[in-house]
Amino acid sequence: MQVTRNYVDNAIRLLEIGAIEQFLTNFIAENVQWIITGSSVLAGVYTSRNDFINKAISRLKSSLDGGIQWSVNNVIIDGSFAVLEMTSKAVAKNGQPYNNQYVWILEFDGKMFHKVRVYFDDVLVDKIIQ
């Protein structure tokens, strides 16, 4: 099923205003397969939205002093795929900046994104996760 630019733009809007929970609820399927690549402490395959929130998001959020400010720099849409190139800015509880770069590849199933692959600087993640 083809994903529309409007659908992707609505998802991006939530990310960029910091509404990550609303983004996840409105655009990510409950049975999502969320893959974080690399070898960081967050790397792995999460098999549901709740699994991802409880094991990855909560761990990252507990290591930050406030939220993450996302900025989407480039978007590529091809059929059922949307690719987001993003940057983030945040501050870790240890005072270090957490300014990361990401590529998310999201696959649309006709209703929601049901597969997500994430690429980022995993060394930076490991420096701030407590």
GROMACS elastic network, one bead per residue, 0.5 to 0.9 nm:
[ bonds ]
;  ai    aj funct       b0    kb
    1    79     6  0.69739   500
    1    80     6  0.54411   500
    1   108     6  0.67575   500
    1   109     6  0.59062   500
    1   111     6  0.87161   500
    2    78     6  0.77612   500
    2    81     6  0.76604   500
    2   108     6  0.71826   500
    2   109     6  0.81813   500
    2   110     6  0.69645   500
    3     6     6  0.85515   500
    3     7     6  0.68677   500
    3     8     6  0.74593   500
    3    77     6  0.74652   500
    3    78     6  0.79074   500
    3    79     6  0.62573   500
    3    80     6  0.50869   500
    3    81     6  0.68202   500
    3    82     6  0.74386   500
    3   107     6  0.84304   500
    3   108     6  0.60955   500
    3   109     6  0.83726   500
    3   110     6  0.72007   500
    3   111     6  0.89762   500
    4     7     6  0.52622   500
    4     8     6  0.64624   500
    4     9     6  0.86472   500
    4    77     6  0.78553   500
    4    79     6  0.85736   500
    4    80     6  0.85933   500
    5     8     6  0.51135   500
    5     9     6  0.59776   500
    5    10     6  0.85674   500
    5    77     6  0.72423   500
    5    82     6  0.88188   500
    6     9     6  0.50322   500
    6    10     6  0.61734   500
    6    11     6  0.86872   500
    7    10     6  0.52603   500
    7    11     6  0.64483   500
    7    12     6  0.87963   500
    7    27     6  0.86673   500
    8    11     6  0.50938   500
    8    12     6  0.61672   500
    8    13     6  0.86224   500
    8    27     6  0.89300   500
    8    75     6  0.86943   500
    8    77     6  0.85595   500
    8    82     6  0.73358   500
    9    13     6  0.60973   500
    9    14     6  0.88531   500
   10    13     6  0.51550   500
   10    14     6  0.67451   500
   10    23     6  0.89296   500
   11    14     6  0.54583   500
   11    15     6  0.65982   500
   11    16     6  0.89068   500
   11    23     6  0.60616   500
   11    24     6  0.89172   500
   11    26     6  0.79997   500
   11    27     6  0.65318   500
   12    15     6  0.50462   500
   12    16     6  0.61091   500
   12    17     6  0.86823   500
   12    23     6  0.82111   500
   12    71     6  0.86777   500
   12    72     6  0.71603   500
   12    84     6  0.88338   500
   13    16     6  0.52540   500
   13    17     6  0.63855   500
   13    18     6  0.87742   500
   13    19     6  0.86637   500
   13    23     6  0.87357   500
   14    17     6  0.53536   500
   14    18     6  0.63309   500
   14    19     6  0.51022   500
   14    20     6  0.67174   500
   14    21     6  0.89419   500
   14    22     6  0.69958   500
   14    23     6  0.55946   500
   15    18     6  0.51995   500
   15    19     6  0.57341   500
   15    20     6  0.57470   500
   15    22     6  0.87058   500
   15    23     6  0.64397   500
   15    69     6  0.81602   500
   15    70     6  0.61631   500
   15    71     6  0.79294   500
   15    72     6  0.84994   500
   16    19     6  0.75530   500
   16    20     6  0.87918   500
   16    69     6  0.65935   500
   16    70     6  0.50025   500
   16    71     6  0.58006   500
   16    72     6  0.73971   500
   17    20     6  0.84141   500
   17    69     6  0.74572   500
   17    70     6  0.76966   500
   18    21     6  0.86278   500
   18    23     6  0.89203   500
   18    67     6  0.71111   500
   18    68     6  0.67139   500
   18    69     6  0.62056   500
   18    70     6  0.70381   500
   19    22     6  0.53941   500
   19    23     6  0.61525   500
   19    24     6  0.87302   500
   20    24     6  0.61077   500
   20    25     6  0.85773   500
   21    24     6  0.51487   500
   21    25     6  0.61661   500
   21    26     6  0.85457   500
   21    53     6  0.87681   500
   22    25     6  0.50718   500
   22    26     6  0.58813   500
   22    27     6  0.81787   500
   23    26     6  0.53567   500
   23    27     6  0.57000   500
   23    28     6  0.72594   500
   24    27     6  0.55733   500
   24    29     6  0.79298   500
   24    30     6  0.88204   500
   24    49     6  0.73462   500
   24    53     6  0.88206   500
   25    28     6  0.60509   500
   25    29     6  0.76503   500
   25    30     6  0.80106   500
   25    49     6  0.82854   500
   26    29     6  0.81929   500
   26   112     6  0.78657   500
   27   111     6  0.82515   500
   27   112     6  0.52121   500
   27   113     6  0.60397   500
   27   114     6  0.88773   500
   28    31     6  0.84236   500
   28    32     6  0.66117   500
   28    49     6  0.70085   500
   28   112     6  0.55644   500
   28   114     6  0.62756   500
   28   115     6  0.83839   500
   28   116     6  0.88036   500
   29    32     6  0.50506   500
   29    33     6  0.87398   500
   29    48     6  0.77601   500
   29    49     6  0.67261   500
   29   109     6  0.89798   500
   29   111     6  0.81443   500
   29   112     6  0.54768   500
   29   113     6  0.58156   500
   29   114     6  0.51704   500
   29   115     6  0.83555   500
   30    47     6  0.88452   500
   30    48     6  0.54986   500
   30    50     6  0.72286   500
   30   114     6  0.79784   500
   31    47     6  0.63043   500
   31    49     6  0.62520   500
   31    50     6  0.86822   500
   31   114     6  0.68467   500
   31   115     6  0.89020   500
   32    46     6  0.76901   500
   32    47     6  0.59092   500
   32    49     6  0.58251   500
   32    52     6  0.88054   500
   32   113     6  0.72531   500
   32   115     6  0.54806   500
   32   116     6  0.74575   500
   33    45     6  0.67269   500
   33    46     6  0.57482   500
   33    48     6  0.62039   500
   33    49     6  0.80817   500
   33    52     6  0.89168   500
   33   114     6  0.62937   500
   33   116     6  0.63347   500
   33   117     6  0.83870   500
   34    44     6  0.82396   500
   34    45     6  0.57802   500
   34    47     6  0.64887   500
   34    48     6  0.74272   500
   34    49     6  0.79260   500
   34    52     6  0.69962   500
   34   114     6  0.81239   500
   34   115     6  0.58554   500
   34   117     6  0.60571   500
   34   118     6  0.78152   500
   35    43     6  0.73489   500
   35    44     6  0.57876   500
   35    46     6  0.62218   500
   35    47     6  0.86300   500
   35   115     6  0.79074   500
   35   116     6  0.60555   500
   35   118     6  0.61723   500
   35   119     6  0.89455   500
   36    39     6  0.88040   500
   36    40     6  0.86566   500
   36    42     6  0.68328   500
   36    44     6  0.53280   500
   36    45     6  0.64917   500
   36    46     6  0.82032   500
   36   116     6  0.83422   500
   36   117     6  0.60138   500
   36   119     6  0.65911   500
   36   120     6  0.84373   500
   37    40     6  0.81527   500
   37    42     6  0.86467   500
   37    43     6  0.54355   500
   37    44     6  0.65678   500
   37    45     6  0.84559   500
   37   117     6  0.71576   500
   37   118     6  0.60879   500
   37   119     6  0.57610   500
   37   120     6  0.79113   500
   37   122     6  0.85167   500
   38    42     6  0.87370   500
   38    43     6  0.58018   500
   38    44     6  0.81078   500
   38   119     6  0.74477   500
   38   120     6  0.81255   500
   38   121     6  0.85749   500
   38   122     6  0.65399   500
   39    42     6  0.77669   500
   39    43     6  0.55764   500
   39    44     6  0.82630   500
   39   122     6  0.67374   500
   39   123     6  0.83911   500
   40    43     6  0.51325   500
   40    44     6  0.87143   500
   40   121     6  0.86994   500
   40   123     6  0.66319   500
   40   124     6  0.87602   500
   40   125     6  0.67441   500
   40   126     6  0.58477   500
   41    44     6  0.85154   500
   41    56     6  0.89625   500
   41   122     6  0.81499   500
   41   125     6  0.78009   500
   41   126     6  0.62767   500
   41   129     6  0.78967   500
   42    55     6  0.79416   500
   42    56     6  0.58863   500
   42    59     6  0.83348   500
   42    60     6  0.84759   500
   42   122     6  0.82711   500
   42   125     6  0.80275   500
   42   126     6  0.83029   500
   42   129     6  0.89790   500
   43    56     6  0.87041   500
   43   122     6  0.82253   500
   45    52     6  0.86006   500
   46    49     6  0.76994   500
   46    50     6  0.87679   500
   46    51     6  0.58031   500
   46    52     6  0.53629   500
   46    55     6  0.82665   500
   46    56     6  0.85995   500
   47    50     6  0.84645   500
   47    51     6  0.63441   500
   47    52     6  0.73935   500
   48    51     6  0.50361   500
   48    52     6  0.62675   500
   48    53     6  0.86368   500
   49    52     6  0.51761   500
   49    53     6  0.61904   500
   49    54     6  0.85922   500
   50    53     6  0.50021   500
   50    54     6  0.58809   500
   50    55     6  0.83047   500
   51    54     6  0.52550   500
   51    55     6  0.58860   500
   51    56     6  0.78878   500
   52    55     6  0.54348   500
   52    56     6  0.53269   500
   52    57     6  0.64649   500
   52    58     6  0.85661   500
   53    56     6  0.57092   500
   53    58     6  0.59417   500
   53    59     6  0.86071   500
   54    57     6  0.64113   500
   54    58     6  0.55169   500
   54    59     6  0.76216   500
   55    58     6  0.62071   500
   55    59     6  0.62641   500
   55    60     6  0.88995   500
   56    59     6  0.52392   500
   56    60     6  0.62225   500
   56    61     6  0.85847   500
   57    60     6  0.52039   500
   57    61     6  0.59827   500
   57    62     6  0.84941   500
   58    61     6  0.50713   500
   58    62     6  0.60057   500
   58    63     6  0.86892   500
   59    62     6  0.53076   500
   59    63     6  0.66204   500
   59   129     6  0.71091   500
   59   130     6  0.80089   500
   60    63     6  0.53188   500
   60    64     6  0.66683   500
   60   125     6  0.81845   500
   60   128     6  0.82497   500
   60   129     6  0.63045   500
   60   130     6  0.85561   500
   61    64     6  0.52596   500
   61    65     6  0.79966   500
   61    66     6  0.77265   500
   61    67     6  0.70940   500
   61    68     6  0.84934   500
   62    65     6  0.79313   500
   62    93     6  0.83296   500
   62   129     6  0.81044   500
   62   130     6  0.79470   500
   63    91     6  0.88974   500
   63    92     6  0.58406   500
   63    93     6  0.57090   500
   63    94     6  0.81790   500
   63   128     6  0.63013   500
   63   129     6  0.53863   500
   63   130     6  0.58651   500
   64    67     6  0.68388   500
   64    68     6  0.81825   500
   64    90     6  0.70692   500
   64    91     6  0.58363   500
   64    93     6  0.50389   500
   64    94     6  0.82442   500
   64    95     6  0.88398   500
   64    98     6  0.82737   500
   64   128     6  0.78044   500
   64   129     6  0.83466   500
   65    90     6  0.75380   500
   65    91     6  0.56071   500
   65    92     6  0.53733   500
   65    94     6  0.83671   500
   65    95     6  0.80147   500
   66    90     6  0.72485   500
   66    91     6  0.71942   500
   66    92     6  0.82460   500
   66    93     6  0.86024   500
   67    89     6  0.87045   500
   67    90     6  0.64533   500
   67    91     6  0.82194   500
   68    88     6  0.62485   500
   68    89     6  0.57457   500
   68    91     6  0.81101   500
   68    98     6  0.85627   500
   68    99     6  0.89860   500
   69    87     6  0.83451   500
   69    88     6  0.54397   500
   69    89     6  0.51370   500
   69    90     6  0.63961   500
   70    86     6  0.68619   500
   70    87     6  0.59479   500
   70    89     6  0.67123   500
   71    85     6  0.86716   500
   71    86     6  0.55239   500
   71    87     6  0.53097   500
   71    88     6  0.61786   500
   71    89     6  0.85046   500
   72    75     6  0.75221   500
   72    84     6  0.65888   500
   72    85     6  0.59625   500
   72    87     6  0.65733   500
   72    88     6  0.87673   500
   73    84     6  0.75445   500
   73    85     6  0.56028   500
   73    86     6  0.54123   500
   73    87     6  0.73461   500
   74    83     6  0.80105   500
   74    84     6  0.59318   500
   74    85     6  0.50685   500
   74    86     6  0.71439   500
   75    82     6  0.69624   500
   75    83     6  0.55998   500
   75    85     6  0.64642   500
   76    81     6  0.80632   500
   76    82     6  0.56836   500
   76    83     6  0.50045   500
   76    84     6  0.67468   500
   76    85     6  0.86759   500
   77    80     6  0.76559   500
   77    81     6  0.57426   500
   77    83     6  0.63697   500
   77    84     6  0.88961   500
   78    81     6  0.52369   500
   78    82     6  0.64760   500
   78    83     6  0.85024   500
   79    82     6  0.80906   500
   79   108     6  0.86791   500
   80   106     6  0.82703   500
   80   107     6  0.56194   500
   80   109     6  0.71082   500
   80   110     6  0.80325   500
   80   113     6  0.89924   500
   81   105     6  0.68954   500
   81   106     6  0.56580   500
   81   108     6  0.62084   500
   81   113     6  0.88895   500
   82   104     6  0.80921   500
   82   105     6  0.59443   500
   82   106     6  0.52142   500
   82   107     6  0.65582   500
   82   108     6  0.79159   500
   83   103     6  0.69181   500
   83   104     6  0.56788   500
   83   106     6  0.62613   500
   83   107     6  0.88474   500
   84   102     6  0.78482   500
   84   103     6  0.55821   500
   84   104     6  0.51803   500
   84   105     6  0.65821   500
   84   106     6  0.81437   500
   85   101     6  0.76472   500
   85   102     6  0.58063   500
   85   104     6  0.66884   500
   85   105     6  0.89760   500
   86   100     6  0.84133   500
   86   101     6  0.58111   500
   86   102     6  0.50442   500
   86   103     6  0.62519   500
   86   104     6  0.80379   500
   87    99     6  0.70675   500
   87   100     6  0.56582   500
   87   102     6  0.60452   500
   87   103     6  0.88247   500
   88    98     6  0.75198   500
   88    99     6  0.52506   500
   88   100     6  0.52152   500
   88   101     6  0.64292   500
   88   102     6  0.80155   500
   89    97     6  0.73806   500
   89    98     6  0.58406   500
   89   100     6  0.67995   500
   90    96     6  0.87839   500
   90    97     6  0.60375   500
   90    99     6  0.61307   500
   90   100     6  0.87361   500
   91    94     6  0.80272   500
   91    95     6  0.60315   500
   91    96     6  0.58433   500
   91    98     6  0.52685   500
   91    99     6  0.79936   500
   92    95     6  0.52242   500
   92    96     6  0.53040   500
   92    97     6  0.60573   500
   92    98     6  0.61250   500
   92   128     6  0.60117   500
   92   129     6  0.83636   500
   93    96     6  0.74049   500
   93   128     6  0.78230   500
   93   130     6  0.89846   500
   94    97     6  0.88617   500
   94   128     6  0.73953   500
   96   127     6  0.89301   500
   96   128     6  0.76439   500
   97   128     6  0.88751   500
   98   124     6  0.72708   500
   98   125     6  0.78670   500
   98   128     6  0.75339   500
   99   124     6  0.84103   500
  100   120     6  0.69368   500
  100   121     6  0.63966   500
  100   124     6  0.73713   500
  100   125     6  0.83383   500
  101   119     6  0.83265   500
  101   120     6  0.56932   500
  101   121     6  0.66408   500
  102   118     6  0.69604   500
  102   119     6  0.55582   500
  102   121     6  0.75352   500
  103   117     6  0.81103   500
  103   118     6  0.58614   500
  103   119     6  0.51586   500
  103   120     6  0.66523   500
  104   116     6  0.66439   500
  104   117     6  0.56346   500
  104   119     6  0.64655   500
  104   120     6  0.87982   500
  105   115     6  0.80379   500
  105   116     6  0.55488   500
  105   117     6  0.51150   500
  105   118     6  0.65723   500
  105   119     6  0.86566   500
  106   113     6  0.60298   500
  106   114     6  0.75321   500
  106   115     6  0.57663   500
  106   117     6  0.66413   500
  106   118     6  0.87800   500
  107   112     6  0.83228   500
  107   113     6  0.52861   500
  107   114     6  0.59971   500
  107   115     6  0.50861   500
  107   116     6  0.63898   500
  107   117     6  0.88769   500
  108   111     6  0.69396   500
  108   112     6  0.55632   500
  108   114     6  0.60046   500
  108   115     6  0.73585   500
  109   112     6  0.58465   500
  109   113     6  0.61558   500
  109   114     6  0.61714   500
  109   115     6  0.86076   500
  110   113     6  0.81208   500
  111   114     6  0.86957   500
  113   116     6  0.72578   500
  119   122     6  0.82669   500
  120   123     6  0.88505   500
  120   124     6  0.87152   500
  120   125     6  0.85258   500
  121   124     6  0.55624   500
  121   125     6  0.67174   500
  122   126     6  0.62524   500
  122   127     6  0.86902   500
  123   126     6  0.52010   500
  123   127     6  0.63988   500
  124   127     6  0.51400   500
  124   128     6  0.68289   500
  124   129     6  0.89626   500
  125   128     6  0.55872   500
  125   129     6  0.61972   500
  126   129     6  0.54069   500
  126   130     6  0.83133   500
  127   130     6  0.82977   500
